[in-house]
Amino acid sequence: MVACPGPTASTSAWQPRDRRDPAMAGEAEGGDAKGAASLPEIPPTGEADLTLLAGGTAENHAGLYKGARQCALSSSYKTDSNTTHFTNPSTFILLGIPGLEAAHVWISIPFCTMYIIAVLGNFTILFIVKRETSLHGPMYYFLCMLAITDLVLCTSILPKTLSIFWFNSREIDFSACLTQLYFIHCFSVIESGIFVAMGFDRYVAICHPLRHSTTLTNPVVAKIGLAMVLRGGMLVMPHPFLARWRPYCRTNIISHTLCEHMAVVKLACSDTRISSYYGLFVVFCVLGLDVFFITMSYTQILRAIFILPTKDARLKTFGTCASHLCAILPFYVSTIFSSLTYRFGQNVALHFHVLIANVYLLVPPMLNPIIYGVRTKQIRDRLIHLFTHKGT
């Protein structure tokens, strides 16, 4: 067993290639030629070693060379293990919007504005529905569920995004990153389920108005809400666990403003096909089915609209449905686009992809209180009454 010598000042100028014994050339040409050629030369460090090289035998030369080579191999493998393989990085680095770093401060203005509108609008919906007992019905209960979901979605990403834009605070703890990943995808699935429930509610209210009160009772609404939460929580649960169990060996830098599932998975050095395929399953089999049920609901609603007796009633109902679809479409289009771009959109500009990924997390929470709340006559009347009553 040869002890590996440490570097000393006396060996910094040592040139091993000028003194290497010809007997060792054959070994480098053999089975270990590639390993020996790729290793750095290991100089002797003590006076006895220099004396040995100057006047020792070929056997002494070979013994010293083999010992140095073993030390170099051991050191090389250890260094490679430490620098390229780490199971759980302590932190990730979020770059923000790659290519638009100089405009981060300006981009933060619309982001912050949308967040403020989303928070104020959704809290207003919750306050009015809670305050007015006449609004305690299925439609408004679903609207409150949507408001809570939107608040969680935008709050799970915007504070960190704004800290990147304003303070250049790019680090995020590994566990915090996985938590953000879970909240983003879990509540996105929950929101999709609530859209389905709201479409079903509108279908029953317009196509079967006499059955609405008996079909969507309070216990039924509560069960639907609980089912949506359980569905989202269980379907997304594998994402953070698969991400935590993977070894990371490339980098800990995420070219994004947030910890999206595929953005994190792409940093792993193991096979990520399971995560990718499962993500596609969630997108197409869950969100795809939700889009199908929403389409069926609004198709039946449109058929019922055209047989309404008066033109004003048709226009009013059609306008309500159209505004609902305008709120739903940005969510689904941007969600599916972002998911597919990670897997197949290599030619899509990265900054455009990051901006689109933020759209489905910011725009729907901002639009939903306006479209579902302010445009709803009952909520609008209560809101006007609230402000005028305070004014008097």
The 8 nearest C-alpha neighbors of each residue, nearest first, counted from 0:
[[1, 2, 66, 3, 69, 70, 65, 62],
 [0, 2, 66, 3, 67, 70, 63, 69],
 [1, 3, 4, 0, 66, 70, 67, 5],
 [4, 2, 70, 1, 5, 67, 66, 71],
 [5, 3, 2, 44, 6, 43, 67, 45],
 [4, 6, 7, 3, 44, 43, 2, 42],
 [7, 5, 44, 4, 8, 10, 11, 42],
 [8, 6, 9, 10, 44, 5, 11, 45],
 [7, 9, 10, 11, 6, 12, 44, 13],
 [8, 10, 7, 11, 44, 12, 13, 45],
 [11, 9, 13, 8, 12, 7, 44, 42],
 [10, 12, 8, 13, 9, 7, 6, 42],
 [13, 11, 10, 14, 9, 8, 15, 42],
 [12, 14, 10, 11, 15, 42, 9, 43],
 [13, 15, 16, 17, 12, 18, 42, 11],
 [16, 14, 18, 17, 19, 13, 42, 40],
 [15, 17, 19, 18, 14, 40, 20, 13],
 [16, 18, 15, 19, 14, 20, 13, 21],
 [19, 17, 15, 16, 20, 14, 52, 53],
 [18, 20, 16, 17, 15, 21, 23, 52],
 [19, 21, 22, 23, 18, 60, 57, 24],
 [22, 20, 23, 24, 19, 25, 57, 18],
 [23, 21, 20, 24, 25, 57, 61, 26],
 [22, 24, 21, 25, 26, 20, 61, 27],
 [25, 23, 27, 21, 26, 22, 28, 20],
 [26, 24, 28, 23, 27, 22, 29, 21],
 [25, 27, 29, 28, 23, 24, 32, 31],
 [28, 26, 32, 24, 25, 29, 31, 35],
 [27, 29, 32, 25, 26, 24, 30, 31],
 [30, 28, 26, 32, 27, 31, 25, 33],
 [29, 31, 32, 28, 27, 26, 33, 34],
 [32, 30, 34, 29, 33, 35, 27, 26],
 [33, 31, 27, 28, 35, 29, 34, 30],
 [34, 32, 36, 35, 31, 37, 27, 30],
 [33, 35, 37, 31, 36, 32, 38, 72],
 [36, 34, 32, 38, 37, 33, 31, 27],
 [35, 37, 33, 34, 38, 32, 27, 39],
 [38, 36, 34, 35, 33, 39, 32, 40],
 [39, 37, 35, 36, 34, 40, 71, 72],
 [38, 40, 41, 37, 71, 36, 35, 68],
 [41, 39, 42, 38, 15, 68, 71, 16],
 [42, 40, 67, 39, 43, 71, 68, 15],
 [41, 43, 40, 44, 15, 10, 13, 14],
 [44, 42, 48, 45, 49, 41, 10, 4],
 [43, 45, 10, 42, 7, 4, 6, 48],
 [44, 46, 48, 47, 43, 49, 9, 4],
 [45, 47, 49, 48, 50, 44, 43, 51],
 [48, 46, 50, 45, 49, 51, 44, 43],
 [47, 49, 51, 45, 46, 50, 43, 52],
 [48, 50, 46, 52, 51, 47, 53, 43],
 [51, 49, 47, 53, 48, 52, 54, 46],
 [52, 50, 55, 48, 49, 53, 54, 47],
 [53, 51, 49, 50, 55, 54, 48, 60],
 [52, 54, 50, 51, 49, 55, 18, 48],
 [53, 55, 51, 52, 50, 56, 49, 57],
 [56, 54, 51, 52, 59, 53, 57, 60],
 [55, 57, 59, 58, 60, 54, 51, 52],
 [56, 58, 60, 59, 61, 22, 55, 20],
 [59, 57, 61, 60, 56, 62, 55, 63],
 [60, 58, 62, 56, 57, 61, 55, 63],
 [59, 61, 57, 58, 63, 62, 64, 56],
 [60, 62, 58, 64, 59, 63, 65, 57],
 [63, 61, 59, 65, 64, 60, 58, 66],
 [62, 64, 66, 60, 65, 61, 67, 59],
 [63, 65, 61, 67, 66, 62, 68, 60],
 [66, 64, 68, 62, 67, 63, 61, 69],
 [67, 65, 63, 69, 1, 68, 64, 62],
 [68, 66, 70, 64, 65, 69, 41, 63],
 [67, 69, 65, 71, 66, 70, 64, 72],
 [70, 68, 72, 66, 71, 67, 73, 65],
 [71, 69, 67, 73, 68, 72, 3, 74],
 [70, 72, 68, 74, 69, 73, 75, 67],
 [71, 73, 75, 69, 74, 70, 68, 76],
 [74, 72, 70, 76, 71, 75, 69, 77],
 [75, 73, 71, 77, 72, 76, 78, 70],
 [74, 76, 72, 78, 73, 77, 71, 79],
 [77, 75, 79, 73, 78, 74, 80, 72],
 [76, 78, 80, 74, 79, 75, 73, 81],
 [77, 79, 81, 75, 80, 76, 74, 82],
 [78, 80, 76, 82, 77, 81, 83, 75],
 [81, 79, 77, 78, 84, 82, 83, 76],
 [82, 80, 78, 79, 83, 84, 77, 85],
 [81, 83, 79, 80, 84, 78, 85, 248],
 [84, 82, 248, 80, 79, 81, 85, 249],
 [85, 83, 248, 80, 81, 82, 247, 86],
 [84, 86, 247, 87, 246, 248, 88, 83],
 [85, 87, 246, 247, 84, 88, 245, 244],
 [86, 88, 85, 89, 246, 247, 243, 173],
 [89, 87, 90, 85, 173, 86, 251, 91],
 [88, 90, 173, 172, 87, 91, 174, 171],
 [91, 89, 172, 173, 171, 88, 170, 92],
 [90, 92, 251, 171, 170, 252, 173, 172],
 [91, 93, 252, 170, 169, 253, 251, 94],
 [94, 92, 169, 253, 95, 255, 256, 254],
 [95, 93, 254, 255, 253, 92, 96, 97],
 [94, 96, 256, 255, 93, 97, 163, 254],
 [95, 97, 350, 99, 255, 94, 100, 256],
 [98, 96, 99, 350, 95, 254, 100, 94],
 [97, 99, 100, 96, 350, 101, 349, 102],
 [100, 98, 102, 101, 97, 96, 103, 350],
 [99, 101, 103, 102, 98, 96, 97, 95],
 [100, 102, 99, 103, 104, 98, 105, 164],
 [101, 103, 105, 99, 100, 104, 106, 107],
 [104, 102, 164, 106, 100, 105, 101, 107],
 [103, 105, 107, 106, 102, 164, 165, 108],
 [106, 104, 102, 107, 103, 108, 109, 101],
 [107, 105, 103, 108, 104, 102, 109, 110],
 [106, 108, 110, 104, 105, 109, 111, 103],
 [107, 109, 111, 106, 110, 105, 112, 104],
 [110, 108, 112, 111, 107, 113, 106, 105],
 [111, 109, 107, 113, 108, 112, 114, 106],
 [110, 112, 114, 108, 109, 113, 107, 115],
 [113, 111, 109, 115, 114, 110, 108, 116],
 [114, 112, 116, 110, 111, 115, 365, 117],
 [113, 115, 117, 111, 112, 116, 118, 110],
 [114, 116, 112, 118, 117, 113, 119, 111],
 [117, 115, 113, 119, 114, 118, 120, 365],
 [118, 116, 365, 114, 120, 364, 115, 119],
 [117, 119, 115, 121, 120, 116, 122, 114],
 [120, 118, 116, 122, 117, 121, 123, 115],
 [121, 119, 123, 117, 368, 122, 118, 116],
 [120, 122, 146, 124, 123, 118, 368, 119],
 [121, 123, 125, 119, 124, 120, 118, 126],
 [122, 124, 126, 120, 121, 125, 119, 127],
 [125, 123, 121, 127, 122, 126, 128, 120],
 [124, 126, 122, 128, 123, 127, 143, 129],
 [127, 125, 123, 129, 124, 128, 130, 122],
 [126, 128, 130, 124, 129, 125, 131, 123],
 [129, 127, 125, 131, 130, 126, 134, 124],
 [128, 130, 126, 127, 131, 125, 132, 135],
 [129, 131, 127, 128, 126, 132, 125, 134],
 [132, 130, 133, 128, 134, 129, 127, 135],
 [131, 133, 134, 135, 130, 129, 128, 136],
 [134, 132, 131, 135, 136, 128, 130, 377],
 [135, 133, 132, 136, 128, 131, 139, 377],
 [136, 134, 132, 133, 139, 128, 140, 137],
 [135, 137, 139, 134, 138, 140, 217, 133],
 [138, 136, 140, 139, 141, 220, 215, 217],
 [139, 137, 141, 140, 136, 142, 200, 197],
 [140, 138, 142, 141, 137, 136, 143, 134],
 [139, 141, 137, 143, 142, 138, 136, 144],
 [140, 142, 144, 139, 138, 143, 137, 145],
 [141, 143, 139, 145, 140, 144, 146, 138],
 [144, 142, 146, 140, 145, 141, 125, 139],
 [145, 143, 141, 147, 142, 146, 148, 140],
 [144, 146, 142, 148, 143, 147, 149, 141],
 [145, 147, 143, 121, 149, 144, 148, 142],
 [148, 146, 150, 144, 149, 145, 143, 151],
 [149, 147, 145, 151, 146, 150, 152, 186],
 [150, 148, 364, 152, 146, 151, 147, 145],
 [149, 151, 147, 148, 152, 153, 154, 146],
 [150, 152, 154, 148, 149, 153, 155, 147],
 [153, 151, 149, 155, 150, 154, 183, 148],
 [152, 154, 155, 150, 156, 151, 157, 361],
 [155, 153, 151, 156, 157, 152, 150, 158],
 [154, 156, 152, 153, 151, 179, 157, 182],
 [155, 157, 154, 153, 159, 158, 160, 257],
 [156, 158, 160, 159, 154, 153, 161, 155],
 [159, 157, 161, 160, 156, 162, 154, 155],
 [160, 158, 162, 161, 157, 156, 163, 257],
 [159, 161, 157, 163, 162, 158, 256, 156],
 [160, 162, 164, 163, 158, 159, 165, 157],
 [161, 163, 159, 166, 165, 160, 164, 168],
 [164, 162, 167, 168, 160, 161, 169, 166],
 [163, 165, 161, 103, 162, 104, 167, 166],
 [166, 164, 162, 163, 161, 167, 104, 103],
 [165, 167, 162, 168, 163, 164, 161, 169],
 [166, 168, 163, 169, 164, 165, 162, 161],
 [169, 167, 163, 166, 162, 170, 164, 165],
 [168, 170, 93, 92, 163, 167, 94, 171],
 [171, 169, 92, 91, 168, 90, 93, 172],
 [170, 172, 91, 90, 176, 92, 173, 175],
 [171, 173, 90, 175, 174, 176, 89, 91],
 [174, 172, 90, 176, 89, 175, 91, 88],
 [173, 175, 177, 176, 172, 178, 89, 90],
 [176, 174, 178, 172, 173, 177, 179, 171],
 [177, 175, 173, 179, 174, 178, 258, 172],
 [176, 178, 180, 174, 179, 175, 239, 181],
 [179, 177, 175, 181, 180, 176, 174, 182],
 [178, 180, 176, 182, 181, 177, 183, 175],
 [181, 179, 177, 183, 258, 178, 259, 182],
 [180, 182, 178, 179, 183, 184, 185, 177],
 [181, 183, 185, 179, 180, 184, 186, 178],
 [184, 182, 180, 181, 185, 186, 152, 179],
 [183, 185, 187, 181, 186, 182, 188, 180],
 [186, 184, 231, 182, 188, 187, 235, 232],
 [185, 187, 189, 188, 184, 183, 182, 190],
 [186, 188, 184, 190, 189, 185, 183, 191],
 [187, 189, 191, 231, 186, 185, 190, 184],
 [190, 188, 186, 192, 231, 191, 187, 227],
 [191, 189, 193, 187, 192, 188, 186, 194],
 [190, 192, 188, 194, 189, 193, 187, 195],
 [191, 193, 189, 195, 190, 194, 227, 188],
 [192, 194, 196, 190, 195, 191, 197, 189],
 [195, 193, 197, 191, 192, 196, 198, 190],
 [196, 194, 198, 192, 193, 197, 293, 289],
 [195, 197, 193, 199, 198, 194, 200, 192],
 [198, 196, 200, 194, 199, 195, 193, 201],
 [199, 197, 195, 201, 200, 196, 293, 296],
 [198, 200, 202, 196, 197, 201, 296, 195],
 [199, 201, 197, 203, 198, 202, 204, 196],
 [202, 200, 204, 198, 199, 203, 205, 197],
 [203, 201, 199, 200, 205, 204, 206, 296],
 [202, 204, 207, 200, 206, 201, 205, 211],
 [203, 205, 208, 201, 211, 202, 207, 206],
 [206, 204, 202, 208, 203, 207, 201, 300],
 [205, 207, 203, 202, 204, 208, 303, 300],
 [208, 206, 203, 210, 209, 204, 205, 211],
 [209, 207, 204, 211, 210, 205, 206, 203],
 [210, 208, 207, 211, 212, 204, 213, 203],
 [211, 209, 213, 208, 207, 212, 214, 203],
 [210, 212, 214, 208, 204, 213, 203, 209],
 [213, 211, 214, 210, 215, 216, 209, 208],
 [212, 214, 210, 211, 215, 216, 209, 217],
 [215, 213, 211, 212, 210, 216, 219, 203],
 [216, 214, 212, 219, 213, 211, 220, 137],
 [215, 217, 219, 218, 213, 214, 212, 220],
 [216, 218, 220, 219, 221, 215, 137, 136],
 [219, 217, 221, 220, 216, 222, 215, 223],
 [218, 220, 222, 216, 221, 217, 215, 223],
 [219, 221, 217, 223, 218, 222, 215, 224],
 [220, 222, 218, 224, 219, 223, 225, 217],
 [223, 221, 225, 219, 224, 220, 226, 218],
 [222, 224, 226, 220, 221, 225, 219, 227],
 [225, 223, 221, 227, 222, 226, 220, 228],
 [224, 226, 222, 228, 227, 223, 221, 229],
 [225, 227, 223, 229, 224, 228, 230, 222],
 [226, 228, 230, 224, 225, 189, 229, 192],
 [229, 227, 225, 231, 230, 226, 189, 232],
 [230, 228, 232, 226, 231, 227, 233, 225],
 [231, 229, 227, 233, 228, 232, 226, 234],
 [232, 230, 185, 188, 189, 228, 234, 229],
 [231, 233, 229, 185, 230, 235, 234, 236],
 [232, 234, 236, 230, 235, 231, 229, 237],
 [233, 235, 231, 236, 232, 230, 237, 281],
 [234, 236, 185, 233, 237, 232, 238, 231],
 [235, 237, 233, 238, 234, 232, 239, 240],
 [238, 236, 240, 235, 239, 241, 234, 233],
 [237, 239, 241, 236, 240, 235, 242, 260],
 [240, 238, 242, 177, 241, 237, 243, 181],
 [241, 239, 243, 237, 242, 238, 244, 236],
 [242, 240, 244, 238, 243, 239, 237, 245],
 [241, 243, 239, 240, 245, 244, 264, 238],
 [244, 242, 240, 241, 245, 239, 87, 177],
 [245, 243, 241, 242, 240, 246, 86, 87],
 [244, 246, 242, 243, 267, 247, 241, 86],
 [247, 245, 86, 267, 85, 268, 248, 269],
 [248, 246, 267, 268, 85, 86, 266, 249],
 [247, 249, 84, 83, 268, 85, 250, 267],
 [250, 248, 266, 247, 268, 83, 267, 251],
 [251, 249, 252, 248, 266, 247, 253, 267],
 [250, 252, 91, 92, 253, 266, 88, 249],
 [251, 253, 92, 250, 91, 93, 254, 94],
 [254, 252, 93, 255, 92, 94, 262, 251],
 [255, 253, 94, 93, 97, 252, 95, 96],
 [256, 254, 95, 257, 253, 94, 93, 96],
 [255, 257, 95, 160, 93, 96, 94, 254],
 [258, 256, 255, 259, 156, 93, 160, 95],
 [259, 257, 180, 176, 263, 179, 260, 262],
 [258, 260, 262, 180, 257, 261, 263, 183],
 [259, 261, 262, 263, 180, 264, 258, 238],
 [260, 262, 264, 263, 259, 265, 341, 275],
 [261, 263, 259, 260, 265, 264, 253, 258],
 [264, 262, 261, 265, 260, 266, 258, 259],
 [265, 263, 261, 266, 267, 262, 242, 260],
 [266, 264, 263, 267, 262, 261, 271, 268],
 [265, 267, 264, 263, 249, 247, 250, 268],
 [268, 266, 247, 265, 264, 269, 246, 245],
 [267, 269, 248, 247, 246, 266, 249, 270],
 [270, 268, 267, 271, 246, 245, 247, 248],
 [269, 271, 272, 268, 273, 267, 245, 274],
 [272, 270, 274, 273, 269, 275, 264, 267],
 [271, 273, 275, 274, 270, 276, 277, 269],
 [274, 272, 276, 275, 271, 277, 270, 278],
 [275, 273, 277, 271, 272, 276, 278, 241],
 [274, 276, 272, 278, 273, 277, 271, 279],
 [277, 275, 279, 273, 278, 274, 272, 280],
 [276, 278, 280, 274, 279, 275, 273, 281],
 [279, 277, 275, 281, 280, 276, 274, 282],
 [278, 280, 282, 276, 277, 281, 283, 275],
 [281, 279, 277, 278, 284, 283, 282, 276],
 [280, 282, 285, 278, 279, 284, 283, 277],
 [283, 281, 279, 286, 280, 285, 284, 278],
 [284, 282, 287, 280, 286, 285, 281, 279],
 [283, 285, 287, 280, 281, 288, 282, 286],
 [286, 284, 281, 288, 287, 283, 282, 289],
 [285, 287, 289, 282, 288, 283, 284, 290],
 [288, 286, 283, 290, 284, 285, 289, 291],
 [289, 287, 291, 285, 290, 286, 284, 292],
 [288, 290, 286, 292, 291, 287, 195, 293],
 [289, 291, 293, 287, 288, 292, 294, 286],
 [290, 292, 288, 294, 289, 293, 295, 287],
 [293, 291, 295, 289, 294, 290, 296, 288],
 [294, 292, 290, 296, 295, 195, 291, 198],
 [293, 295, 291, 297, 292, 296, 298, 290],
 [294, 296, 292, 298, 293, 297, 291, 299],
 [297, 295, 293, 299, 294, 298, 202, 198],
 [296, 298, 300, 299, 294, 295, 301, 293],
 [299, 297, 295, 301, 300, 296, 294, 302],
 [300, 298, 302, 297, 296, 301, 303, 295],
 [299, 301, 297, 303, 298, 302, 202, 304],
 [302, 300, 304, 298, 303, 299, 297, 305],
 [303, 301, 299, 300, 304, 305, 298, 306],
 [302, 304, 300, 301, 305, 306, 206, 299],
 [305, 303, 301, 307, 313, 302, 306, 300],
 [304, 306, 303, 302, 307, 301, 313, 308],
 [305, 307, 304, 303, 308, 302, 313, 309],
 [306, 308, 304, 305, 309, 313, 312, 303],
 [307, 309, 306, 310, 312, 313, 305, 311],
 [310, 308, 312, 311, 307, 313, 306, 314],
 [309, 311, 313, 312, 314, 308, 307, 315],
 [312, 310, 314, 313, 309, 315, 316, 308],
 [313, 311, 315, 309, 310, 314, 316, 307],
 [314, 312, 310, 316, 311, 304, 315, 317],
 [313, 315, 317, 311, 312, 316, 318, 310],
 [314, 316, 312, 318, 317, 313, 311, 319],
 [317, 315, 319, 313, 318, 314, 312, 320],
 [316, 318, 314, 320, 319, 315, 313, 321],
 [319, 317, 321, 315, 316, 320, 314, 322],
 [318, 320, 316, 322, 317, 321, 323, 315],
 [321, 319, 323, 317, 322, 318, 324, 316],
 [320, 322, 318, 324, 323, 319, 317, 325],
 [321, 323, 325, 319, 324, 320, 318, 370],
 [324, 322, 320, 326, 321, 325, 327, 319],
 [323, 325, 327, 321, 326, 322, 328, 320],
 [326, 324, 322, 323, 328, 327, 321, 329],
 [327, 325, 323, 324, 328, 363, 367, 366],
 [328, 326, 324, 330, 325, 329, 323, 331],
 [327, 329, 331, 330, 325, 326, 332, 324],
 [330, 328, 332, 331, 327, 333, 326, 359],
 [329, 331, 359, 328, 327, 333, 332, 334],
 [332, 330, 334, 328, 333, 329, 335, 327],
 [331, 333, 329, 335, 334, 330, 328, 336],
 [332, 334, 336, 359, 331, 335, 330, 329],
 [335, 333, 331, 337, 336, 332, 330, 359],
 [334, 336, 338, 332, 337, 333, 331, 339],
 [337, 335, 333, 339, 334, 338, 340, 332],
 [338, 336, 340, 334, 335, 339, 356, 333],
 [337, 339, 335, 336, 340, 341, 334, 342],
 [340, 338, 336, 342, 341, 337, 343, 335],
 [339, 341, 344, 337, 343, 342, 338, 336],
 [342, 340, 339, 338, 343, 344, 261, 337],
 [343, 341, 339, 340, 344, 338, 345, 275],
 [342, 344, 340, 339, 345, 341, 346, 338],
 [345, 343, 340, 347, 346, 341, 342, 339],
 [344, 346, 347, 343, 340, 341, 342, 348],
 [347, 345, 344, 348, 343, 349, 340, 352],
 [348, 346, 344, 345, 349, 352, 351, 340],
 [349, 347, 351, 350, 346, 352, 345, 344],
 [348, 350, 352, 351, 347, 353, 97, 96],
 [349, 351, 353, 352, 96, 97, 348, 354],
 [352, 350, 354, 348, 349, 353, 355, 347],
 [351, 353, 349, 355, 350, 354, 356, 348],
 [354, 352, 356, 350, 355, 351, 255, 349],
 [353, 355, 351, 357, 356, 352, 350, 358],
 [356, 354, 358, 352, 357, 353, 333, 351],
 [357, 355, 353, 354, 358, 337, 359, 352],
 [356, 358, 354, 360, 355, 359, 361, 353],
 [359, 357, 355, 361, 362, 360, 356, 354],
 [360, 358, 330, 333, 357, 361, 362, 334],
 [359, 361, 357, 358, 153, 362, 152, 363],
 [362, 360, 358, 364, 359, 363, 153, 357],
 [361, 363, 365, 358, 364, 359, 366, 360],
 [364, 362, 366, 365, 367, 361, 330, 359],
 [365, 363, 149, 117, 367, 362, 361, 366],
 [364, 366, 117, 362, 363, 367, 116, 113],
 [367, 365, 363, 369, 364, 368, 370, 362],
 [366, 368, 370, 369, 371, 364, 363, 365],
 [369, 367, 372, 120, 371, 121, 366, 370],
 [370, 368, 373, 372, 366, 367, 371, 374],
 [371, 369, 367, 374, 372, 368, 366, 373],
 [370, 372, 368, 367, 369, 374, 375, 373],
 [373, 371, 368, 375, 369, 374, 370, 378],
 [372, 374, 369, 379, 375, 370, 378, 371],
 [375, 373, 370, 372, 371, 376, 369, 379],
 [376, 374, 372, 373, 378, 377, 371, 379],
 [375, 377, 379, 378, 380, 374, 373, 372],
 [376, 378, 380, 379, 375, 381, 134, 382],
 [379, 377, 381, 380, 376, 375, 372, 382],
 [378, 380, 376, 382, 373, 381, 377, 375],
 [381, 379, 383, 377, 382, 378, 376, 384],
 [382, 380, 384, 378, 379, 383, 385, 377],
 [381, 383, 385, 379, 384, 380, 378, 386],
 [384, 382, 380, 386, 385, 381, 387, 379],
 [383, 385, 381, 387, 382, 386, 388, 380],
 [384, 386, 382, 388, 383, 387, 381, 389],
 [387, 385, 389, 383, 388, 384, 390, 382],
 [386, 388, 390, 384, 389, 385, 383, 391],
 [389, 387, 385, 391, 390, 386, 384, 383],
 [388, 390, 386, 387, 391, 385, 384, 383],
 [389, 391, 387, 388, 386, 385, 384, 383],
 [390, 388, 389, 387, 386, 385, 384, 383]]
